[in-house]
Amino acid sequence: DCRRRVNVCPLGAAALAGTTLPIDRRQTAHDLGFSEVARNSLDVSSDRDFVAEFVFCLALIATHLSGWAEEWILWSTTEFGFLRLPDAYTTGSSIMPHKRNPDVLELIRGKAARVLAAVPQLLVLMKGLPLAYNRDLQEDKPPLFDAYDTVVACLEIASEVVRAAELQADAIAARLEDGFLDATALMEYLIQRGVPMRSAHETVGRLVAQCEQRGCRLRDLSLEEFRAVCPAVDETVYAVLGAENAVAALRSYGAGGRGPVEEQLEFWRTKLGLA
């Protein structure tokens, strides 16, 4: 999207007001691979919107990379244990011989700061300039090139981390039933049986509170206990209880169920030329 908007050729503006020479700006733009020609010579000679937009896009990528890195740092901790990072992208501790520090992920998270900082740097640079070229604009190069180089380096190493990391399926499975992940599935089950959403929401909240008091899960409740709270429930309720059943019930477009996820995986494999 960014390239489509900024792929405009400035050549022929002659730094201010165009030229009297018989040049063909459209031919030049075509030969150089631009999609269109800048329409105003005075404007384009001082324009750095394309730099600001491109760097903003880089900053958005860096933001998402940072969030991803933070999640994987947490998932790899002893407290979670959901993910094992590859040894090649961790470092040892200066004092603890058993430690595996997620330094690469922490650096990706940290380097996002310099990319984000490039956006206000460019905007401050541009904010007080009159039309036509000003020497101030030579200062757009350091934040532009640094942001680009940083994001490219982070993306390259992130792909290698993802390729070599190992999800700890047993540790994840051991925690899936914690926290009543099937509560929403139960609420939607009640809605499909004609219970108004407000009532269904309240009913499931009461059932969860009952389970917390007894130290059990929703699927451990008897049919009689369900029906005592909501007569609309029958034996089919157990088909949506438990994390595995709750996930399987998710079938809307873009949802987290197996079918929708496989559909999106196929879409991205095709889009990225990996199919």
N, C-alpha and C positions, 0 to 999 in steps of 0.2 A: 504494500500500500504506500509506503513512504517513497519508494523508488518511482512509482507511478506518478506521484505528485511532484517530485523534485527533478525528474529527468527532463529538464528544460535547458536548452542551449543558450548561453549568454553571448557567444561569439558574434562579433559584428556590432556590438553596442558601442565599441570604440571608447570605452571608459566614461562616456557621458551622454552624447546625443546622436549616436549613429555616425554615418559617413556619407560623403557625396560620391564615393567610388561605387561602381556597378557590381557589388558583391551579391552573392545568392546565399542568404543566411539559411534558408530552408535546405538547400543542397548540402551545405556544411554540416548542419544538424543531422541530416540523414546519414551522411558518410561517417559521422562520429558515433552513431547509434543513439542519438537523442530522439525522444518521441515528439517533441515540439520545440518551438522557438520562443524565447522571451519576447513579450509583446511591447515592453517599454524599456528603452535603452537607459534612461535616467534611473529608473527604479532598479533594474537588474544590476547596474554597476555598484550599487551599495547594498544589494540584497544579501542577507545571510540567513534568510528563513530556512533555506534548505539545510544549512549546517545545524541550526537549532533543532529542526524537526528530526534529522537523522540522529543527532546525539540524544534527543529525548527518547527515540526508539531504542537506542543502545542502553539508555538508563533504565528503560522498562524491562529489557532483557536482563540486565544486571540485577534489578529488583527481584525478578522471578528466580534467577539463579541463587541469589542470596537466601530467599525463602526456602528453596529446595535444599540448599546446603544446611540451613538451620535444622530442618526436619530430619535430615539424614544424620546430623550430629547427634540429635536427641535419640533417634532410633538405634544408634550404635552404642549408646551408653549402657553400662551394667544394669541400670534401673529398667531400661526397656529391653535391650537385647534382641531387637527385631532384625538387626542388620549387621553383617560382618563386612567391614571395609577391607579392600585389598591391602596387603602389607606394603605394596609399592607406593601407596598414597597415604600412609600413616608414618609417624615417627615415634621413636622411643622417648621416654622421660629422662630428664637429667639425673633423677634420683630413684625413680621407681622402675625396676627392671621389667615389670610385667605390663607396663602402660603402653597403650597404642593410641597416640594422640591423632585426632582427625585433622592434622594441620592443613592439608590441601583444601578440605571443605571450609575450614576457618579462613583461609586466605581468599577463597572465592567469595565468601561472605564479606570479608573486609574490603576486598578490591571493589566491591559494588559501590562503596562510599565515594571513591574517586571518580567513578563514572557518573554517579548522580550529581556530584559537585560540578561537573562540567556544564550541566544545563544552566544553572543560575549564573555561572561564570560567563557564558556566552550571552545570556539575556542582559546582564549588566553591561557587557561590552557594547551591545547594540543599542541600548535604550536611549542614548543621547546624541546619536549621530544624525547629521543633516543628509540630504540626498547627495548622490554621487559618491565616488570612492573616497575613503578616508584612511589614513595610514594606520589608524587604530585597528583596522580589520586584519592586519597581519597577525594579531594576537588570537585570531580564531583557530589557528593551526594547532598549537599545543593541546588544547582541550579536545579538539576533534580527533587528532591522530592518537592521542593517548587513550581516549575512550574506546576508539575502534580496536586498537591493539589489545587493550585489557579485556574487552568482551570476547574477542576472537580467542585469546589464550585461555580464558575461563571456559569457553564452550568446548575447546579441544580437549582440555583435561577432564571436564565434566563427563564427556562421553566415554572416556576411558574408565573413570571411576564407576559409572553406571554399568559398563560392560563387565567389569571384574567383581563388583560387589555381590554379596550373597544374602538373600533374604533368609532369615531363620524361621522356616515354616512352623516348626514345632513350638517355638516360643510365641509366635503370633497366634497359633491355634489355641494355645493354653490360656490366652487372655481374651479370646473373642467373646466368650459368654459373660465376661464382666461388664457391668454397666447397662444391662438391659437394652442391648442393641435391637431387640425385636419389639420394643414397646411401640414404635411408630407403625410397624407392620400390624400389630394387634389393633391399634387405633383405626387403621385403614380397613382392616377386616370388619370391624364393627360398623364403619361408615357404609361399606358395601352391603351390609345386612340391614340398612335402613336407619341406623342410629345417627342422629345429628352430630356433626363434628364436635361441637362444644361438649355435648354429653359424652361422646366417645373419648375425648381428651381427658375429661374429668374421671371417667370410669377407669381408664388405664392408669392414671395417676394414683388412684386409690388402690388398684391391684399391685402396682409397683411398691407402694408404701407397705402393703401387707407382706409382700415378699421380703422387703428389707427387714421388717420386724422379725420374720421367721428365718431369715438367712437362706432363702431359696430363690429359685428363678421362676419366671412366669410359666414355663412349660412344666414345672413341678406341681402347679396347682391342679386340683381335681376339676372335673367338669362341673361338679356340684358347686364348687367354690366360685368358678367363673359365672355360673348361672345365678348364683345368689346376688351377684353384683349387677349382672346384665342378662336378662332372660333370652336375649337374641342369640347368645352363644350356643353352639352345639359342638359335636365332636370334631368338626372340620377345623376348629380353631388351632389344633395342634399342628396343622400343616403349615402355619405361618410362624410358629414359635421356634425359638432357637436361632442363633446367628445364621447358620447355613440356610435354613428355610426362609428367614427374613430377607437375605440377599437374593435368593432365588426368586422371590416374589416381585423384585424390582424389575419392571419390564418397559417402563416408558423410555422414549428416545433420549439417549444421553445418560441414562440412569446407571447405577453401579452393579446391576445384575450381570450375570455371565453373558447373556445374549447381547444386551446393549454395549457392553464393553468390547466383546469380540467384533461387533459391528464397527465400532470406532477404531479399533486396531486395524481392521481391514481398510478402512477409509484412509488412515494415515500411512499405512504401508504403500497403498496405491499412490497417494499424493507425493510421498517422498521417493517413489520409484524403487521401493523395497519388495514389492509383491512379486 
